[in-house]
Amino acid sequence: MQGTADIVNHAVQAGVVIPAFNVPYLPMIKPVIRAVVDQDCFALIEVARLEWIKFEAQGPAAVMEEFMKWNEPDYVRIHLDHVPVIDEDNQRVDFLAIIREAIELGYHSVMVDGSRLDLEGNINATRQVVGMAHQAGIPCEAELGA
């Protein structure tokens, strides 16, 4: 299976967009994957912490379990999106544990959101996650902030 970073790099070189679909509800995964396959394209299936805290996505393990039921490796990858260091309610989040869990579950890429930190704190948090992600051989996305 080609890595997510390679797929994204090839898309950039080809000048094409890779759509990403966030799934706040588990039943969304099957139709999104079916649509991607039907269109013979490639996409990311994403879940953010907000989607299992405030909606019904249930958490990284539940999303991965549902994703694996319908997975089409030639067409989709699963991405852990927006795991904040400080969340929208201004609460500290155990972001490293969440990202570590997703990596252990087999997520193909992860994102840390340190946008509510000062620049130095954001860089430090991002550095920690990048180390974990790259050790697992997957890309890491980071949020700089406003």
N, CA, C and O atoms as a GROMACS GRO file, in nm:
protein
  584
    1MET      N    1   0.085  -0.118   0.000
    1MET     CA    2   0.000   0.000   0.000
    1MET      C    3   0.090   0.124   0.000
    1MET      O    4   0.182   0.136   0.080
    2GLN      N    5   0.061   0.214  -0.090
    2GLN     CA    6   0.136   0.339  -0.100
    2GLN      C    7   0.105   0.426   0.022
    2GLN      O    8  -0.010   0.434   0.065
    3GLY      N    9   0.207   0.491   0.076
    3GLY     CA   10   0.190   0.576   0.194
    3GLY      C   11   0.114   0.703   0.164
    3GLY      O   12   0.113   0.752   0.050
    4THR      N   13   0.050   0.756   0.266
    4THR     CA   14  -0.029   0.879   0.252
    4THR      C   15   0.057   0.996   0.206
    4THR      O   16   0.016   1.074   0.121
    5ALA      N   17   0.175   1.008   0.262
    5ALA     CA   18   0.264   1.118   0.223
    5ALA      C   19   0.296   1.111   0.074
    5ALA      O   20   0.296   1.214   0.006
    6ASP      N   21   0.325   0.991   0.024
    6ASP     CA   22   0.354   0.976  -0.119
    6ASP      C   23   0.234   1.014  -0.205
    6ASP      O   24   0.250   1.080  -0.308
    7ILE      N   25   0.116   0.973  -0.163
    7ILE     CA   26  -0.005   1.005  -0.238
    7ILE      C   27  -0.026   1.156  -0.243
    7ILE      O   28  -0.057   1.212  -0.349
    8VAL      N   29  -0.010   1.222  -0.129
    8VAL     CA   30  -0.027   1.368  -0.124
    8VAL      C   31   0.079   1.437  -0.210
    8VAL      O   32   0.047   1.530  -0.283
    9ASN      N   33   0.203   1.392  -0.201
    9ASN     CA   34   0.308   1.452  -0.283
    9ASN      C   35   0.282   1.435  -0.431
    9ASN      O   36   0.304   1.528  -0.509
   10HIS      N   37   0.234   1.317  -0.473
   10HIS     CA   38   0.201   1.296  -0.614
   10HIS      C   39   0.086   1.388  -0.658
   10HIS      O   40   0.086   1.440  -0.769
   11ALA      N   41  -0.012   1.406  -0.570
   11ALA     CA   42  -0.124   1.495  -0.602
   11ALA      C   43  -0.076   1.638  -0.621
   11ALA      O   44  -0.120   1.707  -0.713
   12VAL      N   45   0.013   1.683  -0.533
   12VAL     CA   46   0.068   1.819  -0.546
   12VAL      C   47   0.140   1.833  -0.680
   12VAL      O   48   0.119   1.932  -0.751
   13GLN      N   49   0.224   1.736  -0.713
   13GLN     CA   50   0.298   1.741  -0.839
   13GLN      C   51   0.204   1.741  -0.960
   13GLN      O   52   0.232   1.805  -1.061
   14ALA      N   53   0.094   1.668  -0.948
   14ALA     CA   54  -0.001   1.659  -1.059
   14ALA      C   55  -0.100   1.776  -1.061
   14ALA      O   56  -0.175   1.793  -1.157
   15GLY      N   57  -0.099   1.857  -0.956
   15GLY     CA   58  -0.190   1.970  -0.950
   15GLY      C   59  -0.334   1.930  -0.925
   15GLY      O   60  -0.426   1.997  -0.972
   16VAL      N   61  -0.355   1.822  -0.851
   16VAL     CA   62  -0.491   1.778  -0.820
   16VAL      C   63  -0.516   1.787  -0.670
   16VAL      O   64  -0.424   1.785  -0.588
   17VAL      N   65  -0.641   1.796  -0.637
   17VAL     CA   66  -0.685   1.808  -0.498
   17VAL      C   67  -0.722   1.670  -0.444
   17VAL      O   68  -0.778   1.587  -0.516
   18ILE      N   69  -0.690   1.648  -0.318
   18ILE     CA   70  -0.738   1.528  -0.249
   18ILE      C   71  -0.844   1.574  -0.150
   18ILE      O   72  -0.813   1.643  -0.053
   19PRO      N   73  -0.969   1.536  -0.173
   19PRO     CA   74  -1.073   1.576  -0.078
   19PRO      C   75  -1.059   1.500   0.053
   19PRO      O   76  -1.006   1.389   0.058
   20ALA      N   77  -1.106   1.563   0.159
   20ALA     CA   78  -1.106   1.501   0.291
   20ALA      C   79  -1.245   1.518   0.350
   20ALA      O   80  -1.301   1.628   0.349
   21PHE      N   81  -1.299   1.409   0.401
   21PHE     CA   82  -1.436   1.409   0.454
   21PHE      C   83  -1.433   1.377   0.603
   21PHE      O   84  -1.393   1.267   0.642
   22ASN      N   85  -1.476   1.473   0.686
   22ASN     CA   86  -1.487   1.447   0.829
   22ASN      C   87  -1.616   1.372   0.857
   22ASN      O   88  -1.720   1.399   0.796
   23VAL      N   89  -1.609   1.278   0.949
   23VAL     CA   90  -1.723   1.190   0.978
   23VAL      C   91  -1.763   1.202   1.125
   23VAL      O   92  -1.711   1.130   1.211
   24PRO      N   93  -1.857   1.293   1.155
   24PRO     CA   94  -1.904   1.305   1.292
   24PRO      C   95  -1.998   1.190   1.332
   24PRO      O   96  -2.025   1.173   1.451
   25TYR      N   97  -2.046   1.114   1.236
   25TYR     CA   98  -2.136   1.001   1.261
   25TYR      C   99  -2.082   0.879   1.186
   25TYR      O  100  -2.052   0.888   1.067
   26LEU      N  101  -2.070   0.768   1.255
   26LEU     CA  102  -2.013   0.648   1.195
   26LEU      C  103  -2.085   0.601   1.068
   26LEU      O  104  -2.018   0.556   0.975
   27PRO      N  105  -2.218   0.611   1.060
   27PRO     CA  106  -2.285   0.566   0.937
   27PRO      C  107  -2.244   0.645   0.812
   27PRO      O  108  -2.278   0.603   0.700
   28MET      N  109  -2.174   0.755   0.826
   28MET     CA  110  -2.129   0.833   0.710
   28MET      C  111  -2.013   0.765   0.637
   28MET      O  112  -1.991   0.792   0.519
   29ILE      N  113  -1.939   0.680   0.705
   29ILE     CA  114  -1.817   0.624   0.647
   29ILE      C  115  -1.846   0.541   0.523
   29ILE      O  116  -1.782   0.561   0.420
   30LYS      N  117  -1.939   0.450   0.530
   30LYS     CA  118  -1.969   0.363   0.415
   30LYS      C  119  -2.009   0.443   0.290
   30LYS      O  120  -1.948   0.423   0.185
   31PRO      N  121  -2.108   0.534   0.297
   31PRO     CA  122  -2.145   0.605   0.174
   31PRO      C  123  -2.034   0.696   0.121
   31PRO      O  124  -2.022   0.714  -0.001
   32VAL      N  125  -1.954   0.753   0.209
   32VAL     CA  126  -1.845   0.837   0.160
   32VAL      C  127  -1.744   0.751   0.084
   32VAL      O  128  -1.703   0.787  -0.027
   33ILE      N  129  -1.707   0.639   0.141
   33ILE     CA  130  -1.612   0.550   0.071
   33ILE      C  131  -1.673   0.500  -0.060
   33ILE      O  132  -1.604   0.496  -0.162
   34ARG      N  133  -1.800   0.462  -0.059
   34ARG     CA  134  -1.865   0.414  -0.182
   34ARG      C  135  -1.862   0.523  -0.290
   34ARG      O  136  -1.835   0.494  -0.406
   35ALA      N  137  -1.889   0.648  -0.251
   35ALA     CA  138  -1.889   0.758  -0.348
   35ALA      C  139  -1.749   0.780  -0.404
   35ALA      O  140  -1.734   0.804  -0.524
   36VAL      N  141  -1.647   0.771  -0.320
   36VAL     CA  142  -1.510   0.789  -0.366
   36VAL      C  143  -1.474   0.679  -0.466
   36VAL      O  144  -1.416   0.706  -0.571
   37VAL      N  145  -1.508   0.555  -0.434
   37VAL     CA  146  -1.481   0.442  -0.524
   37VAL      C  147  -1.560   0.459  -0.654
   37VAL      O  148  -1.506   0.439  -0.763
   38ASP      N  149  -1.688   0.495  -0.643
   38ASP     CA  150  -1.771   0.513  -0.763
   38ASP      C  151  -1.716   0.621  -0.855
   38ASP      O  152  -1.730   0.612  -0.977
   39GLN      N  153  -1.653   0.722  -0.799
   39GLN     CA  154  -1.595   0.830  -0.879
   39GLN      C  155  -1.452   0.800  -0.921
   39GLN      O  156  -1.389   0.880  -0.991
   40ASP      N  157  -1.400   0.684  -0.880
   40ASP     CA  158  -1.265   0.640  -0.913
   40ASP      C  159  -1.163   0.749  -0.879
   40ASP      O  160  -1.079   0.788  -0.961
   41CYS      N  161  -1.173   0.798  -0.754
   41CYS     CA  162  -1.079   0.900  -0.708
   41CYS      C  163  -1.020   0.858  -0.574
   41CYS      O  164  -1.036   0.743  -0.532
   42PHE      N  165  -0.952   0.947  -0.510
   42PHE     CA  166  -0.888   0.919  -0.382
   42PHE      C  167  -0.932   1.025  -0.282
   42PHE      O  168  -0.949   1.141  -0.319
   43ALA      N  169  -0.948   0.986  -0.154
   43ALA     CA  170  -0.988   1.082  -0.050
   43ALA      C  171  -0.937   1.036   0.085
   43ALA      O  172  -0.899   0.920   0.106
   44LEU      N  173  -0.938   1.130   0.176
   44LEU     CA  174  -0.910   1.100   0.315
   44LEU      C  175  -1.041   1.097   0.392
   44LEU      O  176  -1.128   1.182   0.372
   45ILE      N  177  -1.055   0.999   0.479
   45ILE     CA  178  -1.165   0.996   0.576
   45ILE      C  179  -1.104   1.047   0.705
   45ILE      O  180  -1.002   0.996   0.751
   46GLU      N  181  -1.167   1.149   0.765
   46GLU     CA  182  -1.109   1.214   0.882
   46GLU      C  183  -1.206   1.212   0.999
   46GLU      O  184  -1.328   1.213   0.982
   47VAL      N  185  -1.148   1.209   1.117
   47VAL     CA  186  -1.226   1.232   1.238
   47VAL      C  187  -1.144   1.320   1.331
   47VAL      O  188  -1.025   1.298   1.351
   48ALA      N  189  -1.210   1.419   1.386
   48ALA     CA  190  -1.147   1.510   1.481
   48ALA      C  191  -1.201   1.482   1.621
   48ALA      O  192  -1.311   1.430   1.637
   49ARG      N  193  -1.123   1.516   1.721
   49ARG     CA  194  -1.166   1.495   1.860
   49ARG      C  195  -1.304   1.557   1.884
   49ARG      O  196  -1.388   1.496   1.950
   50LEU      N  197  -1.327   1.676   1.831
   50LEU     CA  198  -1.456   1.743   1.848
   50LEU      C  199  -1.572   1.653   1.804
   50LEU      O  200  -1.680   1.659   1.862
   51GLU      N  201  -1.549   1.570   1.703
   51GLU     CA  202  -1.656   1.488   1.647
   51GLU      C  203  -1.693   1.369   1.736
   51GLU      O  204  -1.801   1.313   1.719
   52TRP      N  205  -1.607   1.330   1.828
   52TRP     CA  206  -1.652   1.227   1.922
   52TRP      C  207  -1.687   1.285   2.057
   52TRP      O  208  -1.750   1.218   2.138
   53ILE      N  209  -1.646   1.409   2.084
   53ILE     CA  210  -1.683   1.476   2.209
   53ILE      C  211  -1.822   1.539   2.196
   53ILE      O  212  -1.904   1.526   2.286
   54LYS      N  213  -1.848   1.608   2.085
   54LYS     CA  214  -1.972   1.685   2.070
   54LYS      C  215  -2.075   1.620   1.976
   54LYS      O  216  -2.191   1.661   1.974
   55PHE      N  217  -2.033   1.520   1.898
   55PHE     CA  218  -2.125   1.453   1.807
   55PHE      C  219  -2.129   1.305   1.843
   55PHE      O  220  -2.129   1.272   1.961
   56GLU      N  221  -2.133   1.217   1.746
   56GLU     CA  222  -2.152   1.075   1.777
   56GLU      C  223  -2.046   0.984   1.715
   56GLU      O  224  -2.073   0.866   1.695
   57ALA      N  225  -1.930   1.036   1.685
   57ALA     CA  226  -1.827   0.952   1.622
   57ALA      C  227  -1.766   0.851   1.718
   57ALA      O  228  -1.703   0.755   1.674
   58GLN      N  229  -1.783   0.869   1.848
   58GLN     CA  230  -1.748   0.773   1.953
   58GLN      C  231  -1.601   0.764   1.988
   58GLN      O  232  -1.570   0.726   2.101
   59GLY      N  233  -1.510   0.796   1.903
   59GLY     CA  234  -1.368   0.791   1.935
   59GLY      C  235  -1.286   0.726   1.826
   59GLY      O  236  -1.341   0.666   1.733
   60PRO      N  237  -1.154   0.738   1.836
   60PRO     CA  238  -1.066   0.687   1.731
   60PRO      C  239  -1.083   0.538   1.704
   60PRO      O  240  -1.078   0.496   1.588
   61ALA      N  241  -1.103   0.458   1.807
   61ALA     CA  242  -1.116   0.312   1.788
   61ALA      C  243  -1.245   0.278   1.714
   61ALA      O  244  -1.244   0.195   1.622
   62ALA      N  245  -1.355   0.340   1.752
   62ALA     CA  246  -1.482   0.313   1.685
   62ALA      C  247  -1.478   0.356   1.539
   62ALA      O  248  -1.530   0.286   1.452
   63VAL      N  249  -1.416   0.470   1.512
   63VAL     CA  250  -1.406   0.517   1.373
   63VAL      C  251  -1.319   0.421   1.292
   63VAL      O  252  -1.354   0.386   1.179
   64MET      N  253  -1.207   0.378   1.350
   64MET     CA  254  -1.120   0.284   1.278
   64MET      C  255  -1.191   0.152   1.252
   64MET      O  256  -1.179   0.094   1.143
   65GLU      N  257  -1.265   0.104   1.350
   65GLU     CA  258  -1.339  -0.022   1.331
   65GLU      C  259  -1.438  -0.011   1.216
   65GLU      O  260  -1.448  -0.101   1.132
   66GLU      N  261  -1.512   0.100   1.212
   66GLU     CA  262  -1.608   0.120   1.103
   66GLU      C  263  -1.537   0.140   0.970
   66GLU      O  264  -1.580   0.086   0.867
   67PHE      N  265  -1.429   0.215   0.970
   67PHE     CA  266  -1.350   0.237   0.849
   67PHE      C  267  -1.303   0.103   0.791
   67PHE      O  268  -1.311   0.081   0.670
   68MET      N  269  -1.254   0.015   0.876
   68MET     CA  270  -1.201  -0.114   0.829
   68MET      C  271  -1.309  -0.203   0.768
   68MET      O  272  -1.277  -0.288   0.685
   69LYS      N  273  -1.434  -0.186   0.807
   69LYS     CA  274  -1.544  -0.263   0.747
   69LYS      C  275  -1.559  -0.230   0.598
   69LYS      O  276  -1.598  -0.316   0.519
   70TRP      N  277  -1.530  -0.107   0.562
   70TRP     CA  278  -1.557  -0.058   0.427
   70TRP      C  279  -1.431  -0.014   0.354
   70TRP      O  280  -1.439   0.036   0.242
   71ASN      N  281  -1.317  -0.032   0.414
   71ASN     CA  282  -1.191   0.018   0.361
   71ASN      C  283  -1.166  -0.029   0.218
   71ASN      O  284  -1.183  -0.147   0.184
   72GLU      N  285  -1.125   0.064   0.136
   72GLU     CA  286  -1.084   0.038  -0.002
   72GLU      C  287  -0.946   0.102  -0.016
   72GLU      O  288  -0.936   0.219  -0.053
   73PRO      N  289  -0.838   0.027   0.015
   73PRO     CA  290  -0.704   0.087   0.023
   73PRO      C  291  -0.656   0.159  -0.102
   73PRO      O  292  -0.568   0.245  -0.092
   74ASP      N  293  -0.710   0.128  -0.217
   74ASP     CA  294  -0.670   0.199  -0.338
   74ASP      C  295  -0.736   0.336  -0.348
   74ASP      O  296  -0.700   0.417  -0.434
   75TYR      N  297  -0.833   0.362  -0.260
   75TYR     CA  298  -0.913   0.483  -0.273
   75TYR      C  299  -0.914   0.574  -0.149
   75TYR      O  300  -0.934   0.695  -0.162
   76VAL      N  301  -0.892   0.519  -0.032
   76VAL     CA  302  -0.906   0.600   0.090
   76VAL      C  303  -0.797   0.569   0.192
   76VAL      O  304  -0.740   0.460   0.195
   77ARG      N  305  -0.772   0.668   0.275
   77ARG     CA  306  -0.687   0.654   0.394
   77ARG      C  307  -0.761   0.723   0.508
   77ARG      O  308  -0.846   0.808   0.486
   78ILE      N  309  -0.727   0.684   0.630
   78ILE     CA  310  -0.792   0.743   0.747
   78ILE      C  311  -0.694   0.837   0.819
   78ILE      O  312  -0.578   0.803   0.844
   79HIS      N  313  -0.744   0.955   0.851
   79HIS     CA  314  -0.663   1.063   0.910
   79HIS      C  315  -0.725   1.107   1.041
   79HIS      O  316  -0.845   1.132   1.048
   80LEU      N  317  -0.644   1.116   1.146
   80LEU     CA  318  -0.688   1.175   1.272
   80LEU      C  319  -0.672   1.325   1.260
   80LEU      O  320  -0.560   1.376   1.252
   81ASP      N  321  -0.782   1.396   1.259
   81ASP     CA  322  -0.783   1.540   1.235
   81ASP      C  323  -0.797   1.616   1.366
   81ASP      O  324  -0.855   1.565   1.461
   82HIS      N  325  -0.745   1.736   1.373
   82HIS     CA  326  -0.761   1.831   1.484
   82HIS      C  327  -0.771   1.768   1.622
   82HIS      O  328  -0.879   1.758   1.680
   83VAL      N  329  -0.658   1.726   1.674
   83VAL     CA  330  -0.650   1.690   1.816
   83VAL      C  331  -0.586   1.810   1.885
   83VAL      O  332  -0.466   1.834   1.871
   84PRO      N  333  -0.666   1.884   1.960
   84PRO     CA  334  -0.615   2.007   2.019
   84PRO      C  335  -0.531   1.981   2.144
   84PRO      O  336  -0.550   1.882   2.214
   85VAL      N  337  -0.439   2.071   2.168
   85VAL     CA  338  -0.366   2.072   2.294
   85VAL      C  339  -0.453   2.139   2.400
   85VAL      O  340  -0.459   2.095   2.515
   86ILE      N  341  -0.521   2.246   2.359
   86ILE     CA  342  -0.623   2.313   2.440
   86ILE      C  343  -0.748   2.318   2.353
   86ILE      O  344  -0.743   2.368   2.240
   87ASP      N  345  -0.860   2.268   2.404
   87ASP     CA  346  -0.978   2.254   2.318
   87ASP      C  347  -1.062   2.380   2.311
   87ASP      O  348  -1.029   2.483   2.370
   88GLU      N  349  -1.172   2.370   2.237
   88GLU     CA  350  -1.262   2.483   2.212
   88GLU      C  351  -1.330   2.532   2.340
   88GLU      O  352  -1.384   2.642   2.343
   89ASP      N  353  -1.327   2.452   2.447
   89ASP     CA  354  -1.380   2.493   2.577
   89ASP      C  355  -1.269   2.542   2.670
   89ASP      O  356  -1.291   2.561   2.789
   90ASN      N  357  -1.151   2.562   2.614
   90ASN     CA  358  -1.034   2.611   2.685
   90ASN      C  359  -0.980   2.512   2.789
   90ASN      O  360  -0.921   2.552   2.889
   91GLN      N  361  -1.002   2.384   2.765
   91GLN     CA  362  -0.955   2.279   2.854
   91GLN      C  363  -0.832   2.212   2.794
   91GLN      O  364  -0.825   2.189   2.673
   92ARG      N  365  -0.736   2.179   2.880
   92ARG     CA  366  -0.618   2.103   2.836
   92ARG      C  367  -0.662   1.964   2.794
   92ARG      O  368  -0.750   1.904   2.855
   93VAL      N  369  -0.600   1.913   2.690
   93VAL     CA  370  -0.633   1.781   2.635
   93VAL      C  371  -0.508   1.693   2.644
   93VAL      O  372  -0.397   1.741   2.621
   94ASP      N  373  -0.526   1.566   2.675
   94ASP     CA  374  -0.414   1.472   2.674
   94ASP      C  375  -0.389   1.430   2.529
   94ASP      O  376  -0.411   1.316   2.490
   95PHE      N  377  -0.343   1.526   2.451
   95PHE     CA  378  -0.330   1.509   2.306
   95PHE      C  379  -0.232   1.399   2.269
   95PHE      O  380  -0.254   1.328   2.170
   96LEU      N  381  -0.125   1.383   2.344
   96LEU     CA  382  -0.027   1.279   2.311
   96LEU      C  383  -0.087   1.140   2.324
   96LEU      O  384  -0.060   1.053   2.240
   97ALA      N  385  -0.167   1.117   2.426
   97ALA     CA  386  -0.231   0.986   2.444
   97ALA      C  387  -0.329   0.957   2.331
   97ALA      O  388  -0.335   0.844   2.282
   98ILE      N  389  -0.405   1.057   2.289
   98ILE     CA  390  -0.502   1.038   2.180
   98ILE      C  391  -0.429   1.007   2.050
   98ILE      O  392  -0.467   0.915   1.977
   99ILE      N  393  -0.326   1.082   2.022
   99ILE     CA  394  -0.252   1.061   1.897
   99ILE      C  395  -0.178   0.928   1.901
   99ILE      O  396  -0.173   0.857   1.800
  100ARG      N  397  -0.121   0.892   2.015
  100ARG     CA  398  -0.054   0.762   2.029
  100ARG      C  399  -0.154   0.649   2.003
  100ARG      O  400  -0.121   0.552   1.933
  101GLU      N  401  -0.275   0.660   2.059
  101GLU     CA  402  -0.378   0.558   2.036
  101GLU      C  403  -0.410   0.545   1.887
  101GLU      O  404  -0.418   0.434   1.835
  102ALA      N  405  -0.428   0.657   1.820
  102ALA     CA  406  -0.460   0.653   1.676
  102ALA      C  407  -0.348   0.587   1.597
  102ALA      O  408  -0.374   0.508   1.507
  103ILE      N  409  -0.225   0.620   1.630
  103ILE     CA  410  -0.112   0.558   1.560
  103ILE      C  411  -0.110   0.408   1.585
  103ILE      O  412  -0.089   0.330   1.492
  104GLU      N  413  -0.134   0.367   1.709
  104GLU     CA  414  -0.137   0.224   1.741
  104GLU      C  415  -0.252   0.153   1.672
  104GLU      O  416  -0.242   0.035   1.638
  105LEU      N  417  -0.363   0.224   1.650
  105LEU     CA  418  -0.478   0.167   1.580
  105LEU      C  419  -0.454   0.153   1.430
  105LEU      O  420  -0.526   0.080   1.362
  106GLY      N  421  -0.352   0.224   1.378
  106GLY     CA  422  -0.321   0.215   1.235
  106GLY      C  423  -0.366   0.332   1.151
  106GLY      O  424  -0.372   0.321   1.029
  107TYR      N  425  -0.399   0.445   1.213
  107TYR     CA  426  -0.432   0.564   1.134
  107TYR      C  427  -0.316   0.595   1.040
  107TYR      O  428  -0.200   0.574   1.074
  108HIS      N  429  -0.350   0.644   0.922
  108HIS     CA  430  -0.249   0.668   0.817
  108HIS      C  431  -0.182   0.804   0.827
  108HIS      O  432  -0.079   0.826   0.764
  109SER      N  433  -0.240   0.896   0.904
  109SER     CA  434  -0.180   1.027   0.929
  109SER      C  435  -0.253   1.088   1.050
  109SER      O  436  -0.364   1.048   1.085
  110VAL      N  437  -0.188   1.187   1.112
  110VAL     CA  438  -0.244   1.250   1.231
  110VAL      C  439  -0.224   1.401   1.225
  110VAL      O  440  -0.143   1.453   1.148
  111MET      N  441  -0.302   1.471   1.309
  111MET     CA  442  -0.288   1.617   1.317
  111MET      C  443  -0.293   1.662   1.462
  111MET      O  444  -0.378   1.618   1.539
  112VAL      N  445  -0.201   1.748   1.498
  112VAL     CA  446  -0.202   1.813   1.628
  112VAL      C  447  -0.240   1.959   1.608
  112VAL      O  448  -0.192   2.025   1.515
  113ASP      N  449  -0.326   2.009   1.694
  113ASP     CA  450  -0.372   2.147   1.683
  113ASP      C  451  -0.327   2.224   1.807
  113ASP      O  452  -0.393   2.219   1.911
  114GLY      N  453  -0.216   2.294   1.795
  114GLY     CA  454  -0.164   2.376   1.903
  114GLY      C  455  -0.196   2.522   1.884
  114GLY      O  456  -0.126   2.609   1.936
  115SER      N  457  -0.301   2.552   1.809
  115SER     CA  458  -0.330   2.691   1.770
  115SER      C  459  -0.370   2.780   1.888
  115SER      O  460  -0.364   2.902   1.875
  116ARG      N  461  -0.408   2.722   2.001
  116ARG     CA  462  -0.444   2.804   2.117
  116ARG      C  463  -0.323   2.827   2.209
  116ARG      O  464  -0.336   2.889   2.315
  117LEU      N  465  -0.207   2.777   2.168
  117LEU     CA  466  -0.083   2.798   2.242
  117LEU      C  467  -0.007   2.915   2.182
  117LEU      O  468  -0.035   2.958   2.071
  118ASP      N  469   0.090   2.966   2.258
  118ASP     CA  470   0.181   3.062   2.196
  118ASP      C  471   0.268   2.986   2.096
  118ASP      O  472   0.270   2.863   2.097
  119LEU      N  473   0.338   3.058   2.011
  119LEU     CA  474   0.413   2.995   1.903
  119LEU      C  475   0.513   2.892   1.956
  119LEU      O  476   0.522   2.782   1.901
  120GLU      N  477   0.587   2.926   2.061
  120GLU     CA  478   0.686   2.833   2.115
  120GLU      C  479   0.620   2.706   2.169
  120GLU      O  480   0.670   2.596   2.147
  121GLY      N  481   0.509   2.721   2.240
  121GLY     CA  482   0.437   2.605   2.291
  121GLY      C  483   0.382   2.518   2.179
  121GLY      O  484   0.385   2.395   2.187
  122ASN      N  485   0.333   2.584   2.074
  122ASN     CA  486   0.281   2.512   1.957
  122ASN      C  487   0.393   2.431   1.891
  122ASN      O  488   0.375   2.314   1.857
  123ILE      N  489   0.507   2.494   1.873
  123ILE     CA  490   0.620   2.425   1.810
  123ILE      C  491   0.664   2.306   1.895
  123ILE      O  492   0.693   2.199   1.841
  124ASN      N  493   0.668   2.322   2.025
  124ASN     CA  494   0.707   2.212   2.113
  124ASN      C  495   0.608   2.095   2.107
  124ASN      O  496   0.649   1.980   2.097
  125ALA      N  497   0.479   2.126   2.112
  125ALA     CA  498   0.377   2.020   2.103
  125ALA      C  499   0.386   1.950   1.967
  125ALA      O  500   0.378   1.828   1.958
  126THR      N  501   0.402   2.030   1.862
  126THR     CA  502   0.411   1.973   1.727
  126THR      C  503   0.533   1.884   1.714
  126THR      O  504   0.526   1.777   1.654
  127ARG      N  505   0.645   1.927   1.769
  127ARG     CA  506   0.768   1.848   1.764
  127ARG      C  507   0.747   1.709   1.826
  127ARG      O  508   0.795   1.608   1.773
  128GLN      N  509   0.676   1.704   1.939
  128GLN     CA  510   0.651   1.578   2.006
  128GLN      C  511   0.568   1.483   1.918
  128GLN      O  512   0.597   1.364   1.906
  129VAL      N  513   0.464   1.539   1.857
  129VAL     CA  514   0.377   1.458   1.772
  129VAL      C  515   0.448   1.416   1.644
  129VAL      O  516   0.433   1.302   1.600
  130VAL      N  517   0.523   1.505   1.584
  130VAL     CA  518   0.599   1.471   1.464
  130VAL      C  519   0.693   1.354   1.493
  130VAL      O  520   0.705   1.263   1.412
  131GLY      N  521   0.759   1.357   1.608
  131GLY     CA  522   0.847   1.247   1.644
  131GLY      C  523   0.774   1.114   1.650
  131GLY      O  524   0.822   1.014   1.598
  132MET      N  525   0.657   1.114   1.715
  132MET     CA  526   0.577   0.991   1.724
  132MET      C  527   0.530   0.945   1.586
  132MET      O  528   0.541   0.827   1.552
  133ALA      N  529   0.479   1.039   1.507
  133ALA     CA  530   0.424   1.005   1.376
  133ALA      C  531   0.534   0.953   1.283
  133ALA      O  532   0.517   0.850   1.218
  134HIS      N  533   0.644   1.023   1.277
  134HIS     CA  534   0.751   0.982   1.186
  134HIS      C  535   0.814   0.849   1.230
  134HIS      O  536   0.856   0.770   1.145
  135GLN      N  537   0.819   0.825   1.360
  135GLN     CA  538   0.867   0.695   1.407
  135GLN      C  539   0.775   0.583   1.357
  135GLN      O  540   0.821   0.472   1.331
  136ALA      N  541   0.647   0.613   1.344
  136ALA     CA  542   0.551   0.515   1.292
  136ALA      C  543   0.546   0.516   1.140
  136ALA      O  544   0.476   0.434   1.080
  137GLY      N  545   0.619   0.607   1.076
  137GLY     CA  546   0.623   0.612   0.930
  137GLY      C  547   0.503   0.680   0.867
  137GLY      O  548   0.469   0.652   0.752
  138ILE      N  549   0.437   0.769   0.941
  138ILE     CA  550   0.321   0.838   0.887
  138ILE      C  551   0.340   0.989   0.895
  138ILE      O  552   0.419   1.036   0.977
  139PRO      N  553   0.271   1.065   0.810
  139PRO     CA  554   0.283   1.210   0.814
  139PRO      C  555   0.204   1.272   0.929
  139PRO      O  556   0.110   1.212   0.983
  140CYS      N  557   0.246   1.393   0.964
  140CYS     CA  558   0.180   1.469   1.070
  140CYS      C  559   0.145   1.607   1.015
  140CYS      O  560   0.228   1.673   0.952
  141GLU      N  561   0.024   1.648   1.040
  141GLU     CA  562  -0.022   1.784   1.005
  141GLU      C  563  -0.028   1.864   1.135
  141GLU      O  564  -0.053   1.807   1.241
  142ALA      N  565  -0.004   1.993   1.127
  142ALA     CA  566  -0.010   2.078   1.246
  142ALA      C  567  -0.083   2.207   1.213
  142ALA      O  568  -0.081   2.254   1.099
  143GLU      N  569  -0.147   2.264   1.314
  143GLU     CA  570  -0.221   2.388   1.301
  143GLU      C  571  -0.138   2.500   1.362
  143GLU      O  572  -0.103   2.494   1.480
  144LEU      N  573  -0.106   2.602   1.282
  144LEU     CA  574  -0.025   2.712   1.332
  144LEU      C  575  -0.107   2.806   1.420
  144LEU      O  576  -0.059   2.847   1.526
  145GLY      N  577  -0.225   2.840   1.380
  145GLY     CA  578  -0.308   2.930   1.459
  145GLY      C  579  -0.366   3.043   1.376
  145GLY      O  580  -0.359   3.042   1.253
  146ALA      N  581  -0.423   3.139   1.446
  146ALA     CA  582  -0.492   3.250   1.379
  146ALA      C  583  -0.393   3.344   1.313
  146ALA      O  584  -0.433   3.442   1.252
   0.00000   0.00000   0.00000
